[in-house]
Amino acid sequence: MRIRVEGMRAGRLRVHEFELIDYFDEESGNTAMARTTGFTAALAAKTMARRAVAREGVVFPEEVFLGETFDTLVGELASRGVDVTHREREIPQRRE
């Protein structure tokens, strides 16, 4: 899965690209879909159980998994063999 977001930040055009790659695990028999959704849901529940989420009620995951919380989630996924990468770069603006 690849997510690409472009927008202005501090007056400059930026792009963020996230990529998640996983494959069928022959040893366990788990599909990539089961691994990426199941691991992520379990890790999110674990994060909430530790009370590491400051907000209560219904919130969007994008509002919860930021900064250190996001880094921890990505690290936990990596320890399970699920690769998530993030790149950020500036896009040169065309002069007309």
C-alpha positions as CSV (number, residue, x, y, z in Angstrom):
1,M,0.0,0.0,0.0
2,R,1.3,3.5,-0.9
3,I,-0.1,6.8,0.4
4,R,1.1,10.0,-1.1
5,V,0.1,13.4,0.3
6,E,1.1,16.8,-1.1
7,G,0.6,20.2,0.5
8,M,2.1,23.5,1.6
9,R,4.2,23.7,4.7
10,A,6.0,26.9,5.8
11,G,5.3,28.3,2.3
12,R,6.9,25.3,0.5
13,L,5.3,22.5,-1.4
14,R,6.1,19.2,0.4
15,V,5.2,15.6,-0.3
16,H,4.9,12.7,2.3
17,E,5.0,9.2,1.0
18,F,4.2,6.2,3.2
19,E,4.6,2.6,2.0
20,L,3.6,-0.6,3.7
21,I,4.8,-3.9,2.3
22,D,4.1,-7.3,3.6
23,Y,3.8,-10.8,2.2
24,F,2.1,-14.1,2.9
25,D,3.9,-15.9,5.8
26,E,4.3,-19.5,4.7
27,E,5.4,-20.6,8.2
28,S,2.3,-19.3,10.0
29,G,-0.1,-19.5,7.1
30,N,-1.1,-15.8,7.7
31,T,-1.9,-13.7,4.7
32,A,-0.4,-10.2,4.3
33,M,-3.9,-8.8,4.8
34,A,-4.3,-10.7,8.1
35,R,-0.9,-9.7,9.3
36,T,-1.1,-6.0,8.4
37,T,-4.7,-5.5,9.8
38,G,-4.5,-7.9,12.7
39,F,-1.1,-6.7,14.0
40,T,-2.1,-3.1,13.6
41,A,-5.4,-3.6,15.4
42,A,-3.7,-5.6,18.2
43,L,-1.0,-3.0,18.7
44,A,-3.6,-0.2,18.7
45,A,-5.5,-2.0,21.4
46,K,-2.3,-2.5,23.4
47,T,-1.6,1.2,23.1
48,M,-5.0,2.1,24.4
49,A,-4.8,-0.4,27.2
50,R,-1.5,1.2,28.3
51,R,-3.4,4.5,28.4
52,A,-0.9,5.9,25.9
53,V,-3.7,7.7,24.1
54,A,-4.6,11.1,25.6
55,R,-8.0,11.4,23.9
56,E,-11.1,9.4,24.8
57,G,-14.1,8.4,22.8
58,V,-14.3,7.9,19.1
59,V,-11.3,9.4,17.3
60,F,-9.7,8.9,13.9
61,P,-6.5,6.8,14.0
62,E,-4.7,9.6,12.2
63,E,-5.4,11.8,15.2
64,V,-4.0,9.3,17.7
65,F,-0.9,7.7,16.1
66,L,1.3,10.7,15.7
67,G,4.9,11.4,16.6
68,E,6.3,9.0,19.2
69,T,3.1,6.9,19.2
70,F,3.4,6.4,15.4
71,D,7.1,5.6,15.6
72,T,6.4,3.0,18.3
73,L,3.6,1.4,16.1
74,V,5.9,1.3,13.1
75,G,8.7,-0.2,15.2
76,E,6.4,-2.9,16.6
77,L,5.2,-3.7,13.1
78,A,8.8,-4.0,11.9
79,S,9.6,-6.4,14.7
80,R,6.9,-8.6,13.2
81,G,8.3,-8.3,9.7
82,V,5.9,-5.7,8.4
83,D,7.8,-3.0,6.6
84,V,6.5,0.6,6.8
85,T,8.5,3.5,5.3
86,H,8.0,7.2,5.3
87,R,9.7,9.8,3.1
88,E,9.3,13.5,3.1
89,R,10.7,15.9,0.6
90,E,10.3,19.3,-0.9
91,I,8.9,19.6,-4.4
92,P,10.4,22.3,-6.5
93,Q,7.8,24.8,-7.6
94,R,7.6,25.7,-11.3
95,R,8.2,29.3,-12.1
96,E,5.8,30.7,-14.7
